Structures are given as structure tokens and as C-alpha cells.
């Protein structure tokens, strides 16, 4: 230990996150300019691929300081608000046409589209030398995540994954608390997410329908083999289907597990195992499940087992009951560091603009028959209309069920619990809240020294990197190892048994069935190559 109580073995990660300052200052070095970087005083020209939902929120954030020069969206209904607001800009219905016609007119692009198209679009943009901001969970499969990291290195572009919690003050404080040694060695962590609003546990394919005039269905499918259109896929519920999304893993665990990955400096797991499942399906993610991941020792940190509780309810037999905390509220409120002298006003501004990554009104009536959320699934008859309006956009079909209220001592909702040899720490949502348990310990606790740099905002962090500044906090070199083990968790949810993972060779050593899901099956002509 150093004199101020900060363990030296954890300090290197802060240096990695901060990046290195180029000699002569950012934006002024010829080598950076030659690589496509701009001085800070020059605005980036930004193309927006995906303009509805999260894409619209990213558009607004980028437009605060930079030039928006071109738009692309396959769904005119989903993106109608932003398209009207920027109706003078060129609009494309296929990202390949945008790249061909606007290649010389933009420097960087935001990509907020369904998970299964992140890698094809992101790779094509990087191959043109464009800096990319790609929404979480980065990719649907581990193979695609690794490919994007290799592409970023080859094409020397600035990158960012859109997991906004990495930029939050509470997220960074959580890491600093753990690194200070306050809760001792952590050998067990529990990560929880609420039930989603997408269909789960389906036993039959969703009903086919006519393609709306506002949707370019072929372009929406992109790299995925052709299939019949269903309103159960577009514009939002695609995330519940194995072929398109990553369920609550990509929707919320990407956020709630963020402080776990960062603070514990996790790399690749050595094994994964689905320890419970309800509502198993060959089409969609199950209704709920728990997956155990085992990570080996890292530097001075001991091996750690991480349990992911998907759609956790307080009534579940395997719900995590935090030892010794039977009377305690487990997850902290958001932005709870004001009494510790750490304001987080910038983050609150981003939330107010809709940077939540989740449509409003999560939960709600179920849909479909008995046992699933959809045809042959839990939730009872689908309500008439079956649509939500508001921030989620018109036509968003609601399938989910409300989560049960949190109970003292029980981990439910969106958050994580670190069990250490000297104490327990919990974080909430995207890492937007942090505290020690029990509450009496937190009231008396004084925060440790700051080790990590502080963020100007998740979008601003990327823009700074695009102009030659330090790497962003979710630069692909940092984000991809995280995205990989999240994608592996999605595989473990659909393939039973203990799965041994060989990270160097990107394969499971004991399951050919699991290996089928490491890399996508692409439509003819869509194979991805560096």
C-alpha cells in the first residue's frame, strides 16, 4: 500500500484510461493531422446512421458542438422527428449509399441501429477512415467485437462504445473505492437487470405482416439472411430475438456490469455456466436466467465469480440475498455523491436529453399466450393496440411485465453488488449510483483520492479523441474485452452446461453447439473482412 491507502497494483489502469498526451499538444501534431485528426477549433463533419430512438439522442449530442452533414435511416417512421428537424440534409436509406456518395464530406459517424448490424456498418465506416461511435452493446457476437478492435487498430480511427455509464462520476468513484482496498479482495459479484419489454420465451415464430411503406426491410435485415417481415421485430423488439439482439444483456447488463468490468479489470472468462433458466426458447432469449462466469486472477486480484441475474425478481428461488443486509436497501439512488462533494450536473443534462438507452415506460402488460411474452409465451392476451407512444416512439409494441418492487436485502432491479473480504459495495443503473453497505458505514465514509480522469460527457469524450485527444473511456481497446464477455454470456443463456472458453483461439473447448454462436451466419455477399 502507498501512504494514502491506494494500492499501487491498481494504478496502471487509470493511466491506460487517461491515454497519453502527444508532444506539442492535441490537434497540433502533423502526424495526427495526417491521420485524419482535426485541431480542436475545427468542427467535425458528422454523419448519423440511425436517426430514431438512441440515434436521435446521439444526433442531438453531436450537434451541440459539431456539424451534422448527412443522415441515414431505413425506418422513416421511427426517425420522423429528427428527419423533419434536419430535412435540408441529404438522407439515405442504405448506409452503403451514404458511404459512396458522402465519403469526402464527413470525418466521423454515430451508429445507433440494431445490434446485429453494428459490426457490418462500423467496419465499413472504419475502412473509409471514419471515426465511429457505436451504441452499446457494441456487437451481437464475440467474433464481431474482436474484429472491430482489430479494425480500429488497422485504420487508426477514434472509437467509442455508447455505454454512457463509463463517463459517470459514480462509476469512477466505485472503481476508486475498490482499488483503495476499502472492501478488501472481491471474489464474488452479482449483476442484476429488470425484465425487458421485448418478447422472450417464444415457442413459435412471430406473425408475418406486410412491410410498411416507410421501412426498407431489405436494408434493415442487412447482413442477416432474408426472412418474412413481422411488426414484432421493428422498431424496437428485435432485441429479444437471438438472430438480431442480445436481450437484456445488451439492453441493460451492458450498463449494470460496467462498474464490475472496470473496477475488477476483467478480461476474458475461463468458463461460463447457465445455472438456472425459465422459459427457454430456440427463437428468443428465455424469460429469465442466471449465468455464472469465472474469471482468473488478474495481476494482484484473486479469481472472481460473476453471477448475472437476467430479469431478476424478489420471488425467484435463486435471487441473490446479500449476506448480512436483510434490513438494508441494496441499490443506491442515482447521483448520490452530492453529500460527498462530487456534483454530476453534466450527466444529469445528458439524461434529460434522453440519453438513457431505454424507452420510457419499461414494463407493462404482457403479450401472447400462456408461458411467455408473445405467441406461445408468458403474459396473457396481448392488449388491443399493443403500442407505446412517447420517447419510445410510435409503434413500439409492449411485451414485458413489471418488475417486482425491491425488497430489503434482495438484489433486484438494475445494479450490481461486490462482495469483498472486508465489506460490500453496490452500484445502480449505469453506474450512476454507488455506496457501501450497510448504510451506517456509507454515512461515515470518506471517498478515496481520485485516480481516474473525469469525463466531459460521453459524446464530448469521443469528439475530443476524434480531434487527436486522449483515447475515449470506451475506446475499443477497452470496450471490446467487455463486449466479448457480455456476448459470451448471451451464448451461455441459450446453451446449457459448463462452457470452457479459450479466448486466444476464440472458441469453446468443450461445446461445438456453443461454437456455432461465436460468429454470425452472414447473408451471401456480406462476409466481414479487414
C-alpha positions as CSV (number, residue, x, y, z in Angstrom):
1,X,0.0,0.0,0.0
2,X,1.1,3.6,-0.6
3,X,0.9,6.2,2.1
4,X,-2.6,7.4,1.0
5,X,-4.0,3.9,1.1
6,X,-4.1,3.4,-2.7
7,X,-2.8,0.1,-3.8
8,X,-0.1,0.6,-6.5
9,X,-1.1,-2.5,-8.4
10,X,-4.4,-0.9,-9.5
11,X,-2.9,2.4,-10.6
12,X,-1.9,1.4,-14.1
13,X,-5.5,1.1,-15.3
14,X,-6.1,4.8,-14.6
15,X,-3.1,5.6,-16.8
16,X,-4.4,3.5,-19.6
17,X,-7.9,5.1,-19.4
18,X,-6.4,8.6,-19.4
19,X,-4.3,8.0,-22.5
20,X,-1.1,9.7,-23.5
21,X,-0.6,13.4,-24.4
22,X,1.1,13.9,-27.7
23,X,4.2,16.0,-27.7
24,X,3.2,19.5,-28.8
25,X,-0.4,19.2,-27.6
26,X,-3.5,17.7,-29.0
27,X,-4.6,18.6,-32.5
28,X,-1.3,20.3,-33.3
29,X,0.9,17.4,-34.3
30,X,1.4,16.8,-38.0
31,X,1.3,13.1,-37.6
32,X,-2.2,13.3,-36.1
33,X,-3.5,15.7,-38.8
34,X,-2.1,13.3,-41.4
35,X,-4.1,10.5,-39.8
36,X,-7.4,12.5,-40.2
37,X,-7.5,14.3,-36.9
38,X,-8.5,17.9,-36.6
39,X,-7.5,20.8,-34.4
40,X,-10.0,21.4,-31.6
41,X,-11.2,24.7,-33.1
42,X,-12.3,22.9,-36.3
43,X,-15.7,21.2,-36.2
44,X,-16.1,17.6,-37.2
45,X,-18.4,16.8,-40.0
46,X,-20.6,14.0,-38.7
47,X,-22.8,11.5,-40.5
48,X,-25.6,9.9,-38.5
49,X,-26.5,6.3,-39.2
50,X,-29.7,5.5,-37.3
51,X,-31.7,8.6,-36.5
52,X,-34.6,7.3,-34.3
53,X,-34.5,6.4,-30.6
54,X,-31.0,6.4,-29.3
55,X,-29.8,7.6,-32.8
56,X,-31.8,10.8,-32.3
57,X,-30.3,11.3,-28.9
58,X,-26.7,10.9,-30.3
59,X,-27.5,13.2,-33.1
60,X,-28.6,15.9,-30.7
61,X,-25.5,15.5,-28.5
62,X,-23.1,15.6,-31.5
63,X,-24.9,18.7,-32.9
64,X,-24.2,20.7,-29.8
65,X,-20.6,21.3,-30.9
66,X,-20.1,19.7,-34.4
67,X,-21.6,19.8,-37.9
68,X,-24.2,17.2,-38.9
69,X,-23.8,16.7,-42.6
70,X,-25.8,13.6,-43.7
71,X,-28.4,11.2,-42.3
72,X,-29.2,7.5,-42.9
73,X,-32.1,5.5,-41.7
74,X,-34.1,2.5,-43.0
75,X,-37.2,3.4,-41.0
76,X,-38.8,6.7,-41.8
77,X,-41.5,6.3,-39.1
78,X,-39.1,5.6,-36.3
79,X,-36.9,8.6,-37.2
80,X,-39.5,11.1,-38.4
81,X,-38.9,13.7,-35.7
82,X,-35.2,14.1,-36.4
83,X,-35.6,13.8,-40.2
84,X,-38.0,16.7,-40.2
85,X,-35.8,18.7,-38.0
86,X,-32.8,18.2,-40.4
87,X,-34.9,18.0,-43.6
88,X,-32.4,20.0,-45.6
89,X,-29.6,17.4,-45.1
90,X,-29.1,14.6,-47.6
91,X,-31.0,11.4,-46.4
92,X,-30.1,7.8,-47.4
93,X,-32.0,4.6,-46.8
94,X,-28.9,2.4,-47.1
95,X,-25.6,3.1,-45.3
96,X,-23.6,1.8,-48.3
97,X,-25.1,4.5,-50.5
98,X,-24.2,7.1,-47.9
99,X,-20.6,6.0,-47.8
100,X,-20.3,6.0,-51.6
101,X,-21.8,9.5,-52.1
102,X,-20.7,11.3,-48.9
103,X,-17.3,9.8,-48.4
104,X,-15.4,13.0,-48.8
105,X,-17.9,15.1,-46.8
106,X,-17.6,13.7,-43.3
107,X,-15.0,12.7,-40.7
108,X,-16.9,10.7,-38.2
109,X,-20.2,8.9,-37.7
110,X,-22.6,7.8,-35.0
111,X,-24.1,4.4,-35.4
112,X,-27.3,3.6,-33.4
113,X,-29.0,0.7,-35.1
114,X,-30.0,-2.9,-34.1
115,X,-27.1,-4.9,-32.5
116,X,-26.7,-7.4,-35.5
117,X,-25.7,-4.6,-37.9
118,X,-23.2,-2.8,-35.6
119,X,-20.2,-4.7,-36.9
120,X,-21.0,-4.6,-40.7
121,X,-21.7,-0.8,-40.6
122,X,-18.9,0.0,-38.2
123,X,-16.3,-1.9,-40.1
124,X,-17.3,-0.3,-43.4
125,X,-17.0,3.2,-41.9
126,X,-13.6,2.5,-40.3
127,X,-12.4,1.1,-43.6
128,X,-13.1,4.6,-45.1
129,X,-11.1,6.2,-42.3
130,X,-14.1,7.4,-40.3
131,X,-14.1,7.7,-36.6
132,X,-17.0,5.8,-35.1
133,X,-19.3,6.0,-32.1
134,X,-21.2,2.7,-31.9
135,X,-24.1,2.2,-29.4
136,X,-23.9,-0.5,-26.8
137,X,-23.6,-3.5,-26.6
138,X,-21.1,-2.9,-29.5
139,X,-21.8,-6.3,-31.2
140,X,-24.1,-9.3,-31.0
141,X,-21.3,-11.9,-31.1
142,X,-17.7,-12.1,-29.6
143,X,-16.2,-12.6,-33.0
144,X,-17.6,-9.3,-34.3
145,X,-16.3,-7.5,-31.2
146,X,-12.8,-8.7,-31.8
147,X,-13.0,-7.8,-35.4
148,X,-13.9,-4.2,-34.6
149,X,-11.0,-3.8,-32.3
150,X,-8.6,-5.1,-34.9
151,X,-10.2,-2.7,-37.5
152,X,-9.8,0.3,-35.2
153,X,-6.1,-0.6,-34.8
154,X,-5.6,-1.1,-38.5
155,X,-7.4,2.0,-39.7
156,X,-6.2,4.2,-36.8
157,X,-9.6,5.9,-36.0
158,X,-11.0,7.2,-32.8
159,X,-13.7,4.9,-31.3
160,X,-16.3,4.9,-28.6
161,X,-18.9,2.4,-27.4
162,X,-22.1,4.1,-26.3
163,X,-22.3,2.8,-22.7
164,X,-22.7,6.2,-21.1
165,X,-22.1,5.0,-17.6
166,X,-18.4,4.8,-18.2
167,X,-18.4,8.6,-18.2
168,X,-20.3,9.0,-14.9
169,X,-18.7,10.2,-11.7
170,X,-20.2,7.4,-9.6
171,X,-18.8,4.7,-11.9
172,X,-15.3,6.1,-11.5
173,X,-15.7,6.5,-7.8
174,X,-16.8,2.9,-7.5
175,X,-13.5,1.8,-9.1
176,X,-11.5,4.1,-6.8
177,X,-13.3,2.7,-3.7
178,X,-12.5,-0.9,-4.7
179,X,-8.9,0.0,-5.7
180,X,-8.4,1.7,-2.3
181,X,-8.8,-1.6,-0.6
182,X,-11.9,-0.5,1.4
183,X,-13.9,-3.7,0.8
184,X,-10.8,-6.0,0.5
185,X,-10.4,-8.7,-2.1
186,X,-13.5,-9.3,-4.2
187,X,-14.2,-12.9,-5.1
188,X,-17.9,-12.7,-5.9
189,X,-20.1,-10.2,-7.7
190,X,-23.8,-10.3,-8.6
191,X,-25.2,-8.3,-11.6
192,X,-28.9,-7.8,-12.0
193,X,-31.3,-6.5,-14.7
194,X,-35.0,-5.9,-14.7
195,X,-37.3,-7.7,-17.1
196,X,-37.2,-6.1,-20.6
197,X,-40.1,-5.0,-22.8
198,X,-39.1,-7.3,-25.7
199,X,-40.6,-10.8,-26.3
200,X,-39.0,-13.7,-24.5
201,X,-39.6,-17.4,-24.3
202,X,-41.3,-17.7,-27.7
203,X,-42.2,-21.2,-28.9
204,X,-43.4,-20.1,-32.3
205,X,-42.2,-17.6,-34.9
206,X,-44.0,-14.2,-34.7
207,X,-46.8,-13.5,-37.1
208,X,-45.9,-12.3,-40.6
209,X,-47.2,-9.0,-41.9
210,X,-46.9,-6.6,-44.9
211,X,-43.8,-4.4,-44.9
212,X,-44.8,-0.8,-44.2
213,X,-44.0,1.7,-47.0
214,X,-41.9,3.7,-44.5
215,X,-39.5,0.7,-43.9
216,X,-36.7,-0.5,-46.2
217,X,-36.9,-4.1,-45.0
218,X,-34.1,-5.5,-47.1
219,X,-31.7,-2.8,-45.8
220,X,-32.9,-3.3,-42.2
221,X,-32.0,-7.0,-42.5
222,X,-28.7,-6.1,-44.0
223,X,-26.2,-8.9,-43.3
224,X,-28.8,-11.3,-42.0
225,X,-30.4,-13.9,-44.3
226,X,-33.8,-12.8,-45.7
227,X,-37.0,-13.6,-43.7
228,X,-40.6,-12.5,-43.6
229,X,-41.3,-9.2,-42.0
230,X,-43.1,-9.0,-38.6
231,X,-44.1,-6.0,-36.6
232,X,-42.7,-7.9,-33.7
233,X,-39.2,-7.1,-34.9
234,X,-39.4,-3.4,-35.8
235,X,-38.8,-0.8,-34.5
236,X,-37.7,-2.0,-31.1
237,X,-38.4,-5.6,-30.1
238,X,-35.8,-7.1,-32.3
239,X,-33.5,-7.2,-29.3
240,X,-35.4,-10.2,-27.8
241,X,-34.6,-12.4,-30.8
242,X,-31.3,-14.4,-30.9
243,X,-30.7,-13.5,-34.6
244,X,-30.9,-9.8,-34.0
245,X,-30.1,-8.8,-30.5
246,X,-28.7,-9.6,-27.1
247,X,-31.8,-9.3,-24.9
248,X,-31.4,-7.6,-21.5
249,X,-27.6,-8.4,-21.7
250,X,-27.2,-5.8,-24.4
251,X,-30.0,-3.6,-23.2
252,X,-29.2,-3.2,-19.5
253,X,-26.4,-5.6,-18.4
254,X,-24.0,-3.6,-20.6
255,X,-24.7,-0.8,-18.2
256,X,-25.1,-2.5,-14.9
257,X,-22.0,-4.7,-15.3
258,X,-19.9,-1.7,-16.4
259,X,-18.5,-0.8,-12.9
260,X,-17.8,-4.6,-12.4
261,X,-15.7,-4.8,-15.5
262,X,-13.9,-1.6,-14.9
263,X,-13.2,-1.9,-11.2
264,X,-12.2,-5.5,-11.3
265,X,-10.2,-5.1,-14.6
266,X,-11.9,-8.2,-16.1
267,X,-10.6,-9.8,-19.2
268,X,-11.9,-13.0,-20.7
269,X,-13.7,-15.6,-18.5
270,X,-12.3,-19.1,-18.3
271,X,-15.7,-20.6,-18.2
272,X,-19.5,-19.8,-18.2
273,X,-22.4,-21.8,-17.0
274,X,-26.2,-21.2,-17.0
275,X,-27.2,-22.2,-13.5
276,X,-30.9,-21.6,-13.9
277,X,-33.4,-20.8,-16.7
278,X,-37.1,-20.2,-17.1
279,X,-39.0,-20.1,-20.4
280,X,-36.2,-21.5,-22.7
281,X,-36.7,-20.9,-26.4
282,X,-34.9,-21.6,-29.7
283,X,-36.0,-18.2,-31.1
284,X,-35.7,-15.7,-28.3
285,X,-33.9,-15.2,-25.0
286,X,-35.6,-17.0,-22.1
287,X,-38.0,-15.3,-19.7
288,X,-35.2,-15.2,-17.1
289,X,-32.0,-16.9,-16.3
290,X,-28.8,-16.8,-14.2
291,X,-25.4,-17.3,-15.6
292,X,-22.1,-17.8,-13.7
293,X,-18.9,-16.5,-15.2
294,X,-15.5,-17.5,-13.7
295,X,-12.6,-15.1,-14.3
296,X,-9.0,-16.0,-13.4
297,X,-6.7,-13.9,-11.2
298,X,-5.6,-10.6,-12.8
299,X,-2.4,-9.0,-11.5
300,X,-2.9,-8.8,-7.7
301,X,-6.6,-9.5,-7.9
302,X,-7.8,-13.0,-7.0
303,X,-10.1,-15.1,-9.2
304,X,-13.7,-13.9,-9.2
305,X,-17.1,-15.5,-9.9
306,X,-19.6,-13.1,-11.5
307,X,-23.3,-14.1,-11.4
308,X,-25.6,-12.4,-14.0
309,X,-29.3,-12.5,-12.9
310,X,-31.4,-11.7,-16.0
311,X,-34.9,-10.3,-15.2
312,X,-34.4,-10.9,-11.5
313,X,-37.5,-10.9,-9.3
314,X,-37.6,-11.0,-5.5
315,X,-39.7,-14.1,-5.7
316,X,-37.2,-16.1,-7.7
317,X,-35.7,-19.1,-5.7
318,X,-32.2,-18.1,-6.8
319,X,-32.5,-14.3,-6.2
320,X,-29.3,-13.0,-4.5
321,X,-29.9,-12.2,-0.8
322,X,-27.0,-10.0,0.2
323,X,-25.4,-11.6,3.3
324,X,-25.9,-9.7,6.5
325,X,-28.0,-7.0,4.8
326,X,-31.5,-8.3,5.5
327,X,-32.8,-4.8,6.5
328,X,-30.9,-2.7,4.0
329,X,-31.9,-1.2,0.7
330,X,-29.4,-2.7,-1.7
331,X,-29.1,-0.4,-4.7
332,X,-28.2,3.3,-4.2
333,X,-30.1,6.1,-5.8
334,X,-28.7,7.8,-8.8
335,X,-26.3,10.7,-8.5
336,X,-25.9,10.2,-4.7
337,X,-22.5,11.8,-4.3
338,X,-23.6,15.4,-3.7
339,X,-23.2,14.9,0.1
340,X,-19.6,13.7,-0.6
341,X,-18.8,16.8,-2.6
342,X,-19.0,15.3,-6.1
343,X,-21.6,17.0,-8.2
344,X,-22.6,15.3,-11.5
345,X,-24.5,18.1,-13.3
346,X,-23.2,17.3,-16.9
347,X,-24.5,13.7,-16.6
348,X,-27.9,14.9,-15.5
349,X,-28.1,17.1,-18.6
350,X,-27.5,14.1,-20.8
351,X,-30.2,12.1,-19.1
352,X,-32.6,15.0,-19.6
353,X,-31.9,14.9,-23.3
354,X,-32.9,11.3,-23.5
355,X,-29.5,9.5,-23.3
356,X,-31.0,6.7,-21.2
357,X,-30.7,3.9,-23.7
358,X,-34.1,2.6,-22.7
359,X,-37.5,3.7,-23.9
360,X,-39.7,5.2,-21.3
361,X,-42.4,3.1,-19.6
362,X,-40.4,-0.1,-19.1
363,X,-42.6,-3.0,-18.1
364,X,-46.3,-3.1,-18.8
365,X,-48.8,-5.6,-20.0
366,X,-47.6,-8.9,-21.4
367,X,-48.5,-10.3,-24.9
368,X,-49.3,-13.6,-26.3
369,X,-50.5,-16.9,-24.9
370,X,-49.6,-18.7,-21.6
371,X,-46.0,-19.2,-20.7
372,X,-44.0,-16.3,-22.4
373,X,-44.1,-12.8,-23.9
374,X,-45.6,-13.4,-27.3
375,X,-47.1,-16.3,-29.3
376,X,-46.9,-19.3,-27.1
377,X,-45.3,-17.1,-24.4
378,X,-45.9,-15.5,-21.0
379,X,-48.2,-12.7,-20.2
380,X,-51.8,-13.5,-21.2
381,X,-53.6,-12.0,-24.2
382,X,-51.9,-9.1,-26.0
383,X,-53.8,-5.8,-25.3
384,X,-55.6,-4.1,-28.1
385,X,-53.3,-1.8,-30.0
386,X,-50.2,-3.1,-28.2
387,X,-48.3,0.1,-28.8
388,X,-46.5,2.7,-26.8
389,X,-46.1,6.3,-27.7
390,X,-43.7,8.9,-26.2
391,X,-39.9,8.7,-26.1
392,X,-40.0,5.1,-27.2
393,X,-41.6,6.2,-30.5
394,X,-44.9,5.3,-32.1
395,X,-45.4,1.6,-32.9
396,X,-43.3,0.2,-30.1
397,X,-45.1,-2.9,-29.0
398,X,-45.1,-3.6,-25.3
399,X,-44.5,-7.2,-24.3
400,X,-42.8,-7.0,-20.9
401,X,-44.0,-7.4,-17.4
402,X,-43.4,-5.1,-14.5
403,X,-40.5,-5.9,-12.2
404,X,-41.4,-6.7,-8.6
405,X,-40.6,-3.9,-6.1
406,X,-37.3,-4.2,-4.4
407,X,-37.2,-5.8,-1.0
408,X,-34.7,-5.1,1.7
409,X,-31.7,-7.4,1.5
410,X,-32.5,-8.7,-2.0
411,X,-30.8,-7.7,-5.3
412,X,-33.4,-6.9,-8.0
413,X,-33.6,-4.1,-10.5
414,X,-30.6,-2.7,-12.5
415,X,-27.4,-2.8,-10.4
416,X,-24.5,-4.8,-9.1
417,X,-23.2,-6.0,-5.7
418,X,-19.5,-6.5,-5.0
419,X,-18.8,-9.0,-2.1
420,X,-15.4,-8.3,-0.6
421,X,-13.4,-9.8,2.2
422,X,-13.8,-6.5,4.2
423,X,-17.2,-5.3,3.1
424,X,-19.8,-4.9,0.4
425,X,-20.3,-2.2,-2.3
426,X,-23.3,-1.7,-4.6
427,X,-23.8,0.3,-7.8
428,X,-27.0,1.1,-9.6
429,X,-28.2,1.5,-13.2
430,X,-25.3,2.5,-15.5
431,X,-23.0,3.0,-12.5
432,X,-24.9,6.3,-11.7
433,X,-25.1,5.5,-8.0
434,X,-22.6,3.9,-5.6
435,X,-22.5,3.2,-1.9
436,X,-21.1,0.9,0.8
437,X,-23.4,-1.4,2.8
438,X,-24.6,-1.2,5.5
439,X,-25.9,2.4,5.2
440,X,-24.3,3.3,8.5
441,X,-20.9,2.6,7.0
442,X,-21.6,4.8,4.0
443,X,-22.7,7.7,6.1
444,X,-19.3,7.9,7.8
445,X,-17.2,7.0,4.8
446,X,-14.8,9.5,3.2
447,X,-14.1,9.0,-0.5
448,X,-10.6,7.9,-1.6
449,X,-8.3,10.1,-3.7
450,X,-9.2,10.4,-7.4
451,X,-7.1,8.2,-9.7
452,X,-9.1,8.4,-12.9
453,X,-9.5,11.3,-15.2
454,X,-13.1,12.8,-15.2
455,X,-15.2,12.9,-18.3
456,X,-16.5,15.9,-20.1
457,X,-19.5,13.8,-21.2
458,X,-19.6,10.6,-23.2
459,X,-20.1,12.2,-26.6
460,X,-17.6,15.0,-25.9
461,X,-15.1,12.4,-24.8
462,X,-15.3,10.8,-28.2
463,X,-15.2,14.1,-30.1
464,X,-12.1,15.0,-28.2
465,X,-10.5,11.7,-29.3
466,X,-11.6,12.3,-32.9
467,X,-9.6,15.6,-32.9
468,X,-6.4,13.9,-31.7
469,X,-7.1,14.0,-27.9
470,X,-6.6,11.2,-25.5
471,X,-8.5,7.9,-26.2
472,X,-12.1,7.9,-25.1
473,X,-13.1,6.0,-22.0
474,X,-14.9,3.3,-24.1
475,X,-12.3,3.2,-26.8
476,X,-12.5,-0.2,-28.4
477,X,-9.2,-1.3,-26.8
478,X,-11.1,-1.1,-23.5
479,X,-14.6,-1.8,-24.6
480,X,-14.0,-4.9,-26.7
481,X,-12.9,-7.2,-23.9
482,X,-16.0,-6.2,-22.1
483,X,-18.3,-6.6,-25.1
484,X,-16.8,-10.0,-25.7
485,X,-17.7,-11.5,-22.3
486,X,-21.2,-9.9,-22.5
487,X,-21.7,-11.7,-25.9
488,X,-20.4,-14.9,-24.3
489,X,-23.0,-14.5,-21.6
490,X,-25.7,-14.4,-24.3
491,X,-24.4,-17.7,-25.7
492,X,-24.4,-19.3,-22.2
493,X,-28.1,-18.3,-21.9
494,X,-29.0,-20.5,-24.9
495,X,-26.6,-23.4,-24.5
496,X,-26.7,-25.4,-21.3
497,X,-23.8,-26.9,-19.3
498,X,-20.5,-25.6,-18.3
499,X,-18.7,-23.9,-21.2
500,X,-14.9,-23.7,-21.2
501,X,-13.7,-20.7,-23.1
502,X,-10.3,-20.4,-25.0
503,X,-10.1,-16.6,-25.6
504,X,-6.8,-16.8,-27.6
505,X,-8.5,-19.0,-30.2
506,X,-12.0,-17.6,-29.9
507,X,-13.7,-21.0,-29.2
508,X,-15.2,-23.1,-26.6
509,X,-13.1,-26.2,-26.0
510,X,-16.0,-28.5,-24.9
511,X,-19.1,-27.5,-26.9
512,X,-19.5,-27.4,-30.6
513,X,-23.1,-26.3,-30.1
514,X,-21.8,-23.1,-28.3
515,X,-19.2,-22.6,-31.0
516,X,-22.0,-22.2,-33.6
517,X,-22.9,-18.9,-32.0
518,X,-19.4,-17.3,-31.7
519,X,-19.6,-15.9,-35.2
520,X,-22.8,-14.8,-37.1
521,X,-24.1,-16.5,-40.2
522,X,-24.0,-13.8,-42.9
523,X,-26.2,-13.4,-45.9
524,X,-24.3,-14.1,-49.2
525,X,-22.0,-11.2,-50.1
526,X,-21.9,-9.8,-46.5
527,X,-18.9,-11.6,-45.1
528,X,-16.7,-9.2,-43.0
529,X,-13.0,-8.9,-43.7
530,X,-10.4,-6.4,-42.6
